[in-house]
Amino acid sequence: MSAGGGMKDMPGHVAIIMDGNGRWASLRGQPRSAGHRQGVEALRRTVRAASGMGIGVLTLYSFSTENWSRPAAEVRFLLELLRRYIRTDVADLHRANVRIMVIGDREGLEPSLRGMFEEAEALTRENTALKLVIAFNYGGRQEITRAVRALAHKVAAGKIAPDDITPAVIGNHLDTGGLPEPDLLIRTGGEQRLSNYLLWQCAYTEFVFIPDYWPDFDADRLHQAVETYRLRDRRFGGLTAQTA
Ligand code: FPP
């Protein structure tokens, strides 16, 4: 950890809420689907930029557990877009030494989509550059609930004692177990809330909210958000060297 006043290191883990596709499209008199399509282009730019900057983990909120309540046609379009993205980009990502991971609830997903996730993860498992974590059918409370249930089953089976449960144990039972917590969370689109994203993991995360809609996101905006982060003074509840 750096002392107060100093410039921090690069964030090891950046999480993004990619918001504003629909508004981006409406502003142009286009259907929401056009915004999502441009959103995929922004996603590609961002993955490339993050990889080039040496960011270790990039976690993207691609579809929340709440997104199922959108009109059926939009849900279908988003799922198809994700399928197409995986089909067309996984080989490139693999060549770029990117490791793909998917978090969220896979229970109840179409077997073919689950199969695509599993294949992409297996193909890229040994890759050592950027870890690209795609949050799909993801909700923070649901993730914590699944972890608590898994722990309850272990207690009931006598594998662990109730007092063995610590914050670290809970963290390791989340979908993100083994990953570092996000240093920086970026949300585009002007809203300033977490929307059930990485609730446990963001206890000490720095938030940067930017007004631009997601389809306009690019390497410059990522650099700016990272610079904002690096100038922040993270204290983790303690005091910095300057104020101590
Ligand atoms: C928010 O825009 C974005 C989403 C609901 C999902 C993010 C999806 C993409 C970036 C494109 C899809 C890419 C993949 C790989 C699935 P919004 O629709 O909430 O925008 P609004 O707030 O303006 O309505």
py3Dmol code that shows the C-alpha trace and the ligand (Angstrom):
import py3Dmol

protein = """\
ATOM      1  CA  MET A   1       0.000   0.000   0.000  1.00  0.00           C
ATOM      2  CA  SER A   2       1.335   3.452  -0.824  1.00  0.00           C
ATOM      3  CA  ALA A   3       1.548   6.296   1.661  1.00  0.00           C
ATOM      4  CA  GLY A   4      -0.786   9.277   1.471  1.00  0.00           C
ATOM      5  CA  GLY A   5      -0.005  11.827  -1.195  1.00  0.00           C
ATOM      6  CA  GLY A   6       1.944   9.365  -3.310  1.00  0.00           C
ATOM      7  CA  MET A   7       0.818   7.955  -6.621  1.00  0.00           C
ATOM      8  CA  LYS A   8      -0.608   4.454  -6.298  1.00  0.00           C
ATOM      9  CA  ASP A   9       0.294   1.473  -8.411  1.00  0.00           C
ATOM     10  CA  MET A  10      -1.801   0.359 -11.324  1.00  0.00           C
ATOM     11  CA  PRO A  11      -5.021  -1.297 -10.177  1.00  0.00           C
ATOM     12  CA  GLY A  12      -4.571  -5.071 -10.295  1.00  0.00           C
ATOM     13  CA  HIS A  13      -8.285  -5.710 -10.706  1.00  0.00           C
ATOM     14  CA  VAL A  14     -10.714  -3.398 -12.493  1.00  0.00           C
ATOM     15  CA  ALA A  15     -14.455  -4.132 -12.484  1.00  0.00           C
ATOM     16  CA  ILE A  16     -16.842  -2.370 -14.843  1.00  0.00           C
ATOM     17  CA  ILE A  17     -20.595  -1.822 -14.943  1.00  0.00           C
ATOM     18  CA  MET A  18     -21.203  -1.225 -18.646  1.00  0.00           C
ATOM     19  CA  ASP A  19     -24.290   0.980 -18.477  1.00  0.00           C
ATOM     20  CA  GLY A  20     -26.019   3.258 -20.976  1.00  0.00           C
ATOM     21  CA  ASN A  21     -26.297   1.208 -24.169  1.00  0.00           C
ATOM     22  CA  GLY A  22     -30.022   1.856 -24.450  1.00  0.00           C
ATOM     23  CA  ARG A  23     -29.724   5.603 -23.857  1.00  0.00           C
ATOM     24  CA  TRP A  24     -26.817   5.823 -26.309  1.00  0.00           C
ATOM     25  CA  ALA A  25     -29.076   4.322 -28.980  1.00  0.00           C
ATOM     26  CA  SER A  26     -32.186   6.366 -28.091  1.00  0.00           C
ATOM     27  CA  LEU A  27     -30.163   9.555 -28.395  1.00  0.00           C
ATOM     28  CA  ARG A  28     -29.475   8.565 -32.000  1.00  0.00           C
ATOM     29  CA  GLY A  29     -33.011   7.452 -32.750  1.00  0.00           C
ATOM     30  CA  GLN A  30     -31.820   3.854 -32.984  1.00  0.00           C
ATOM     31  CA  PRO A  31     -33.219   0.682 -31.366  1.00  0.00           C
ATOM     32  CA  ARG A  32     -31.669  -0.389 -28.059  1.00  0.00           C
ATOM     33  CA  SER A  33     -30.143  -3.370 -29.846  1.00  0.00           C
ATOM     34  CA  ALA A  34     -27.902  -0.972 -31.799  1.00  0.00           C
ATOM     35  CA  GLY A  35     -26.577   0.322 -28.481  1.00  0.00           C
ATOM     36  CA  HIS A  36     -25.804  -3.188 -27.287  1.00  0.00           C
ATOM     37  CA  ARG A  37     -24.030  -3.943 -30.548  1.00  0.00           C
ATOM     38  CA  GLN A  38     -21.830  -0.871 -30.120  1.00  0.00           C
ATOM     39  CA  GLY A  39     -21.414  -1.972 -26.505  1.00  0.00           C
ATOM     40  CA  VAL A  40     -19.630  -5.078 -27.717  1.00  0.00           C
ATOM     41  CA  GLU A  41     -17.219  -2.883 -29.692  1.00  0.00           C
ATOM     42  CA  ALA A  42     -16.520  -0.874 -26.547  1.00  0.00           C
ATOM     43  CA  LEU A  43     -15.963  -4.144 -24.694  1.00  0.00           C
ATOM     44  CA  ARG A  44     -13.410  -5.243 -27.303  1.00  0.00           C
ATOM     45  CA  ARG A  45     -11.564  -1.897 -27.065  1.00  0.00           C
ATOM     46  CA  THR A  46     -11.562  -2.111 -23.293  1.00  0.00           C
ATOM     47  CA  VAL A  47     -10.190  -5.648 -23.152  1.00  0.00           C
ATOM     48  CA  ARG A  48      -7.398  -4.671 -25.536  1.00  0.00           C
ATOM     49  CA  ALA A  49      -6.573  -1.516 -23.556  1.00  0.00           C
ATOM     50  CA  ALA A  50      -6.665  -3.270 -20.187  1.00  0.00           C
ATOM     51  CA  SER A  51      -4.388  -5.993 -21.480  1.00  0.00           C
ATOM     52  CA  GLY A  52      -1.968  -3.420 -22.878  1.00  0.00           C
ATOM     53  CA  MET A  53      -1.894  -1.515 -19.582  1.00  0.00           C
ATOM     54  CA  GLY A  54      -0.931  -4.617 -17.635  1.00  0.00           C
ATOM     55  CA  ILE A  55      -4.149  -4.812 -15.622  1.00  0.00           C
ATOM     56  CA  GLY A  56      -4.321  -8.309 -14.130  1.00  0.00           C
ATOM     57  CA  VAL A  57      -8.071  -8.878 -13.866  1.00  0.00           C
ATOM     58  CA  LEU A  58     -10.941  -7.218 -15.729  1.00  0.00           C
ATOM     59  CA  THR A  59     -14.452  -8.130 -14.559  1.00  0.00           C
ATOM     60  CA  LEU A  60     -17.356  -7.051 -16.763  1.00  0.00           C
ATOM     61  CA  TYR A  61     -21.028  -7.046 -15.813  1.00  0.00           C
ATOM     62  CA  SER A  62     -22.578  -8.459 -18.965  1.00  0.00           C
ATOM     63  CA  PHE A  63     -25.979  -9.646 -17.681  1.00  0.00           C
ATOM     64  CA  SER A  64     -27.447  -9.447 -14.210  1.00  0.00           C
ATOM     65  CA  THR A  65     -29.926 -11.766 -12.536  1.00  0.00           C
ATOM     66  CA  GLU A  66     -32.355  -8.819 -12.763  1.00  0.00           C
ATOM     67  CA  ASN A  67     -31.880  -8.373 -16.522  1.00  0.00           C
ATOM     68  CA  TRP A  68     -34.238 -11.316 -17.223  1.00  0.00           C
ATOM     69  CA  SER A  69     -37.116  -8.941 -16.481  1.00  0.00           C
ATOM     70  CA  ARG A  70     -36.417  -6.941 -19.656  1.00  0.00           C
ATOM     71  CA  PRO A  71     -38.640  -7.527 -22.699  1.00  0.00           C
ATOM     72  CA  ALA A  72     -38.116 -11.041 -24.062  1.00  0.00           C
ATOM     73  CA  ALA A  73     -36.811  -9.745 -27.390  1.00  0.00           C
ATOM     74  CA  GLU A  74     -34.086  -7.692 -25.698  1.00  0.00           C
ATOM     75  CA  VAL A  75     -33.092 -10.613 -23.465  1.00  0.00           C
ATOM     76  CA  ARG A  76     -32.869 -12.844 -26.531  1.00  0.00           C
ATOM     77  CA  PHE A  77     -30.773 -10.255 -28.337  1.00  0.00           C
ATOM     78  CA  LEU A  78     -28.332  -9.884 -25.431  1.00  0.00           C
ATOM     79  CA  LEU A  79     -27.911 -13.667 -25.139  1.00  0.00           C
ATOM     80  CA  GLU A  80     -27.306 -13.975 -28.859  1.00  0.00           C
ATOM     81  CA  LEU A  81     -24.785 -11.141 -28.730  1.00  0.00           C
ATOM     82  CA  LEU A  82     -22.888 -12.921 -25.980  1.00  0.00           C
ATOM     83  CA  ARG A  83     -22.887 -16.178 -27.920  1.00  0.00           C
ATOM     84  CA  ARG A  84     -21.625 -14.395 -31.000  1.00  0.00           C
ATOM     85  CA  TYR A  85     -18.945 -12.594 -28.998  1.00  0.00           C
ATOM     86  CA  ILE A  86     -17.670 -15.888 -27.587  1.00  0.00           C
ATOM     87  CA  ARG A  87     -17.792 -17.613 -30.960  1.00  0.00           C
ATOM     88  CA  THR A  88     -15.917 -14.869 -32.789  1.00  0.00           C
ATOM     89  CA  ASP A  89     -13.474 -13.634 -30.145  1.00  0.00           C
ATOM     90  CA  VAL A  90     -12.339 -16.592 -28.060  1.00  0.00           C
ATOM     91  CA  ALA A  91      -9.638 -17.650 -30.529  1.00  0.00           C
ATOM     92  CA  ASP A  92      -8.208 -14.104 -30.611  1.00  0.00           C
ATOM     93  CA  LEU A  93      -8.348 -13.824 -26.840  1.00  0.00           C
ATOM     94  CA  HIS A  94      -6.574 -17.168 -26.526  1.00  0.00           C
ATOM     95  CA  ARG A  95      -3.839 -15.987 -28.911  1.00  0.00           C
ATOM     96  CA  ALA A  96      -3.486 -12.854 -26.794  1.00  0.00           C
ATOM     97  CA  ASN A  97      -2.859 -15.092 -23.751  1.00  0.00           C
ATOM     98  CA  VAL A  98      -6.118 -13.940 -22.098  1.00  0.00           C
ATOM     99  CA  ARG A  99      -7.732 -16.281 -19.606  1.00  0.00           C
ATOM    100  CA  ILE A 100     -11.536 -16.281 -19.724  1.00  0.00           C
ATOM    101  CA  MET A 101     -13.600 -16.926 -16.617  1.00  0.00           C
ATOM    102  CA  VAL A 102     -17.348 -16.704 -16.145  1.00  0.00           C
ATOM    103  CA  ILE A 103     -18.998 -15.887 -12.818  1.00  0.00           C
ATOM    104  CA  GLY A 104     -22.678 -15.975 -11.928  1.00  0.00           C
ATOM    105  CA  ASP A 105     -25.308 -18.650 -11.563  1.00  0.00           C
ATOM    106  CA  ARG A 106     -25.083 -21.316 -14.288  1.00  0.00           C
ATOM    107  CA  GLU A 107     -27.952 -23.328 -12.867  1.00  0.00           C
ATOM    108  CA  GLY A 108     -30.886 -23.215 -15.253  1.00  0.00           C
ATOM    109  CA  LEU A 109     -28.931 -21.713 -18.160  1.00  0.00           C
ATOM    110  CA  GLU A 110     -29.305 -23.305 -21.557  1.00  0.00           C
ATOM    111  CA  PRO A 111     -26.899 -26.270 -21.756  1.00  0.00           C
ATOM    112  CA  SER A 112     -25.415 -24.964 -25.009  1.00  0.00           C
ATOM    113  CA  LEU A 113     -24.525 -21.632 -23.397  1.00  0.00           C
ATOM    114  CA  ARG A 114     -23.042 -23.399 -20.377  1.00  0.00           C
ATOM    115  CA  GLY A 115     -21.073 -25.538 -22.775  1.00  0.00           C
ATOM    116  CA  MET A 116     -19.659 -22.449 -24.472  1.00  0.00           C
ATOM    117  CA  PHE A 117     -18.582 -21.002 -21.127  1.00  0.00           C
ATOM    118  CA  GLU A 118     -16.930 -24.275 -20.126  1.00  0.00           C
ATOM    119  CA  GLU A 119     -15.105 -24.618 -23.443  1.00  0.00           C
ATOM    120  CA  ALA A 120     -13.806 -21.049 -23.351  1.00  0.00           C
ATOM    121  CA  GLU A 121     -12.630 -21.510 -19.778  1.00  0.00           C
ATOM    122  CA  ALA A 122     -10.960 -24.842 -20.514  1.00  0.00           C
ATOM    123  CA  LEU A 123      -9.229 -23.585 -23.667  1.00  0.00           C
ATOM    124  CA  THR A 124      -7.738 -20.539 -21.937  1.00  0.00           C
ATOM    125  CA  ARG A 125      -7.134 -22.007 -18.483  1.00  0.00           C
ATOM    126  CA  GLU A 126      -3.334 -21.889 -18.707  1.00  0.00           C
ATOM    127  CA  ASN A 127      -3.146 -18.345 -20.094  1.00  0.00           C
ATOM    128  CA  THR A 128      -1.190 -15.892 -18.014  1.00  0.00           C
ATOM    129  CA  ALA A 129      -1.886 -12.378 -19.310  1.00  0.00           C
ATOM    130  CA  LEU A 130      -5.186 -10.630 -18.536  1.00  0.00           C
ATOM    131  CA  LYS A 131      -7.908 -12.569 -16.700  1.00  0.00           C
ATOM    132  CA  LEU A 132     -11.182 -11.578 -18.360  1.00  0.00           C
ATOM    133  CA  VAL A 133     -14.017 -12.325 -15.960  1.00  0.00           C
ATOM    134  CA  ILE A 134     -17.482 -12.184 -17.511  1.00  0.00           C
ATOM    135  CA  ALA A 135     -20.275 -11.765 -14.988  1.00  0.00           C
ATOM    136  CA  PHE A 136     -23.311 -13.426 -16.538  1.00  0.00           C
ATOM    137  CA  ASN A 137     -26.599 -14.178 -14.781  1.00  0.00           C
ATOM    138  CA  TYR A 138     -24.730 -12.604 -11.915  1.00  0.00           C
ATOM    139  CA  GLY A 139     -26.110 -11.061  -8.735  1.00  0.00           C
ATOM    140  CA  GLY A 140     -24.048 -10.309  -5.646  1.00  0.00           C
ATOM    141  CA  ARG A 141     -26.678 -11.373  -3.136  1.00  0.00           C
ATOM    142  CA  GLN A 142     -27.345 -14.586  -5.048  1.00  0.00           C
ATOM    143  CA  GLU A 143     -23.602 -15.311  -5.123  1.00  0.00           C
ATOM    144  CA  ILE A 144     -23.294 -14.772  -1.377  1.00  0.00           C
ATOM    145  CA  THR A 145     -26.373 -16.953  -0.808  1.00  0.00           C
ATOM    146  CA  ARG A 146     -24.835 -19.777  -2.846  1.00  0.00           C
ATOM    147  CA  ALA A 147     -21.611 -19.496  -0.830  1.00  0.00           C
ATOM    148  CA  VAL A 148     -23.503 -19.545   2.486  1.00  0.00           C
ATOM    149  CA  ARG A 149     -25.450 -22.607   1.365  1.00  0.00           C
ATOM    150  CA  ALA A 150     -22.267 -24.423   0.355  1.00  0.00           C
ATOM    151  CA  LEU A 151     -20.776 -23.654   3.761  1.00  0.00           C
ATOM    152  CA  ALA A 152     -23.954 -24.754   5.551  1.00  0.00           C
ATOM    153  CA  HIS A 153     -23.786 -28.071   3.691  1.00  0.00           C
ATOM    154  CA  LYS A 154     -20.159 -28.512   4.802  1.00  0.00           C
ATOM    155  CA  VAL A 155     -21.109 -27.806   8.409  1.00  0.00           C
ATOM    156  CA  ALA A 156     -24.073 -30.194   8.208  1.00  0.00           C
ATOM    157  CA  ALA A 157     -21.789 -32.892   6.781  1.00  0.00           C
ATOM    158  CA  GLY A 158     -19.317 -32.308   9.593  1.00  0.00           C
ATOM    159  CA  LYS A 159     -16.544 -31.229   7.213  1.00  0.00           C
ATOM    160  CA  ILE A 160     -16.045 -27.873   8.926  1.00  0.00           C
ATOM    161  CA  ALA A 161     -17.083 -26.364  12.250  1.00  0.00           C
ATOM    162  CA  PRO A 162     -19.220 -23.191  12.400  1.00  0.00           C
ATOM    163  CA  ASP A 163     -16.309 -21.325  13.949  1.00  0.00           C
ATOM    164  CA  ASP A 164     -14.106 -22.186  10.971  1.00  0.00           C
ATOM    165  CA  ILE A 165     -16.133 -19.703   8.934  1.00  0.00           C
ATOM    166  CA  THR A 166     -14.126 -16.504   8.539  1.00  0.00           C
ATOM    167  CA  PRO A 167     -14.320 -13.675   6.002  1.00  0.00           C
ATOM    168  CA  ALA A 168     -11.506 -15.360   4.054  1.00  0.00           C
ATOM    169  CA  VAL A 169     -13.418 -18.667   3.963  1.00  0.00           C
ATOM    170  CA  ILE A 170     -16.567 -16.913   2.746  1.00  0.00           C
ATOM    171  CA  GLY A 171     -14.533 -15.065   0.099  1.00  0.00           C
ATOM    172  CA  ASN A 172     -13.095 -18.340  -1.155  1.00  0.00           C
ATOM    173  CA  HIS A 173     -16.573 -19.818  -1.577  1.00  0.00           C
ATOM    174  CA  LEU A 174     -17.704 -16.984  -3.847  1.00  0.00           C
ATOM    175  CA  ASP A 175     -17.509 -17.355  -7.625  1.00  0.00           C
ATOM    176  CA  THR A 176     -14.477 -15.054  -7.473  1.00  0.00           C
ATOM    177  CA  GLY A 177     -12.642 -17.300  -4.987  1.00  0.00           C
ATOM    178  CA  GLY A 178      -8.921 -17.087  -5.692  1.00  0.00           C
ATOM    179  CA  LEU A 179      -9.158 -13.721  -7.476  1.00  0.00           C
ATOM    180  CA  PRO A 180      -8.000 -10.490  -5.853  1.00  0.00           C
ATOM    181  CA  GLU A 181     -10.731  -8.035  -4.870  1.00  0.00           C
ATOM    182  CA  PRO A 182     -11.382  -5.173  -7.300  1.00  0.00           C
ATOM    183  CA  ASP A 183      -9.190  -2.129  -6.690  1.00  0.00           C
ATOM    184  CA  LEU A 184     -11.225   0.046  -9.011  1.00  0.00           C
ATOM    185  CA  LEU A 185     -14.876  -0.124 -10.064  1.00  0.00           C
ATOM    186  CA  ILE A 186     -15.963   1.954 -13.042  1.00  0.00           C
ATOM    187  CA  ARG A 187     -19.619   2.567 -13.862  1.00  0.00           C
ATOM    188  CA  THR A 188     -20.532   4.350 -17.073  1.00  0.00           C
ATOM    189  CA  GLY A 189     -23.890   5.947 -17.867  1.00  0.00           C
ATOM    190  CA  GLY A 190     -24.086   8.402 -14.981  1.00  0.00           C
ATOM    191  CA  GLU A 191     -25.864   6.257 -12.364  1.00  0.00           C
ATOM    192  CA  GLN A 192     -24.033   6.058  -9.054  1.00  0.00           C
ATOM    193  CA  ARG A 193     -24.973   2.717  -7.549  1.00  0.00           C
ATOM    194  CA  LEU A 194     -23.693  -0.841  -7.304  1.00  0.00           C
ATOM    195  CA  SER A 195     -26.781  -2.666  -8.639  1.00  0.00           C
ATOM    196  CA  ASN A 196     -26.018  -5.969  -6.888  1.00  0.00           C
ATOM    197  CA  TYR A 197     -22.528  -6.216  -8.433  1.00  0.00           C
ATOM    198  CA  LEU A 198     -19.673  -7.761  -6.442  1.00  0.00           C
ATOM    199  CA  LEU A 199     -21.210  -6.725  -3.124  1.00  0.00           C
ATOM    200  CA  TRP A 200     -18.806  -8.640  -0.914  1.00  0.00           C
ATOM    201  CA  GLN A 201     -15.737  -7.998  -3.040  1.00  0.00           C
ATOM    202  CA  CYS A 202     -16.133  -4.201  -3.203  1.00  0.00           C
ATOM    203  CA  ALA A 203     -15.726  -3.548   0.548  1.00  0.00           C
ATOM    204  CA  TYR A 204     -12.641  -1.365  -0.084  1.00  0.00           C
ATOM    205  CA  THR A 205     -12.907  -0.748  -3.803  1.00  0.00           C
ATOM    206  CA  GLU A 206     -12.534   2.783  -5.206  1.00  0.00           C
ATOM    207  CA  PHE A 207     -15.522   3.823  -7.330  1.00  0.00           C
ATOM    208  CA  VAL A 208     -15.249   5.997 -10.419  1.00  0.00           C
ATOM    209  CA  PHE A 209     -18.529   7.030 -12.036  1.00  0.00           C
ATOM    210  CA  ILE A 210     -18.417   8.494 -15.486  1.00  0.00           C
ATOM    211  CA  PRO A 211     -21.294  10.179 -17.320  1.00  0.00           C
ATOM    212  CA  ASP A 212     -20.506   8.774 -20.776  1.00  0.00           C
ATOM    213  CA  TYR A 213     -22.594   5.921 -22.086  1.00  0.00           C
ATOM    214  CA  TRP A 214     -20.877   2.546 -22.414  1.00  0.00           C
ATOM    215  CA  PRO A 215     -20.698   2.482 -26.258  1.00  0.00           C
ATOM    216  CA  ASP A 216     -18.474   5.597 -26.047  1.00  0.00           C
ATOM    217  CA  PHE A 217     -16.037   3.971 -23.620  1.00  0.00           C
ATOM    218  CA  ASP A 218     -12.486   3.630 -24.924  1.00  0.00           C
ATOM    219  CA  ALA A 219      -8.814   3.395 -23.960  1.00  0.00           C
ATOM    220  CA  ASP A 220      -8.629   7.120 -23.112  1.00  0.00           C
ATOM    221  CA  ARG A 221     -11.531   6.881 -20.689  1.00  0.00           C
ATOM    222  CA  LEU A 222     -10.016   3.782 -19.110  1.00  0.00           C
ATOM    223  CA  HIS A 223      -6.690   5.603 -18.697  1.00  0.00           C
ATOM    224  CA  GLN A 224      -8.491   8.580 -17.137  1.00  0.00           C
ATOM    225  CA  ALA A 225     -10.354   6.385 -14.656  1.00  0.00           C
ATOM    226  CA  VAL A 226      -7.105   4.639 -13.729  1.00  0.00           C
ATOM    227  CA  GLU A 227      -5.365   7.998 -13.216  1.00  0.00           C
ATOM    228  CA  THR A 228      -8.241   9.131 -10.965  1.00  0.00           C
ATOM    229  CA  TYR A 229      -7.844   5.914  -8.996  1.00  0.00           C
ATOM    230  CA  ARG A 230      -4.094   6.318  -8.680  1.00  0.00           C
ATOM    231  CA  LEU A 231      -4.506   9.764  -7.146  1.00  0.00           C
ATOM    232  CA  ARG A 232      -6.933   8.494  -4.517  1.00  0.00           C
ATOM    233  CA  ASP A 233      -5.800   7.875  -0.986  1.00  0.00           C
ATOM    234  CA  ARG A 234      -6.768   4.361   0.059  1.00  0.00           C
ATOM    235  CA  ARG A 235      -6.723   3.894   3.795  1.00  0.00           C
ATOM    236  CA  PHE A 236      -8.561   0.585   4.289  1.00  0.00           C
ATOM    237  CA  GLY A 237     -10.020   2.023   7.501  1.00  0.00           C
ATOM    238  CA  GLY A 238      -6.634   3.032   8.879  1.00  0.00           C
ATOM    239  CA  LEU A 239      -4.612   6.227   8.632  1.00  0.00           C
ATOM    240  CA  THR A 240      -2.160   7.153   5.918  1.00  0.00           C
ATOM    241  CA  ALA A 241       1.466   7.879   6.651  1.00  0.00           C
ATOM    242  CA  GLN A 242       0.695  11.578   6.128  1.00  0.00           C
ATOM    243  CA  THR A 243      -2.113  11.884   8.637  1.00  0.00           C
ATOM    244  CA  ALA A 244      -0.814   9.387  11.190  1.00  0.00           C
TER     245      ALA A 244
END
"""
ligand_1 = """\
24
FPP
C -26.467 -1.684 -19.980
O -27.068 -0.874 -20.918
C -25.839 -2.887 -20.507
C -26.313 -4.160 -20.357
C -27.635 -4.527 -19.887
C -25.474 -5.292 -20.637
C -24.094 -4.988 -21.133
C -24.009 -5.524 -22.467
C -23.104 -5.173 -23.390
C -21.972 -4.278 -23.170
C -23.258 -5.713 -24.745
C -23.412 -7.169 -24.691
C -22.111 -7.811 -24.611
C -22.017 -9.056 -24.217
C -20.708 -9.765 -24.343
C -23.199 -9.740 -23.653
P -28.609 -0.572 -20.692
O -29.357 -1.380 -21.660
O -28.953 -0.778 -19.256
O -28.655 0.961 -21.036
P -29.679 2.027 -20.481
O -29.405 2.164 -19.022
O -29.314 3.241 -21.239
O -31.041 1.519 -20.782
"""
view = py3Dmol.view(width=600, height=400)
view.addModel(protein, "pdb")
view.setStyle({"model": 0}, {"cartoon": {"style": "trace"}})
view.addModel(ligand_1, "xyz")
view.setStyle({"model": 1}, {"stick": {}})
view.zoomTo()
view.show()
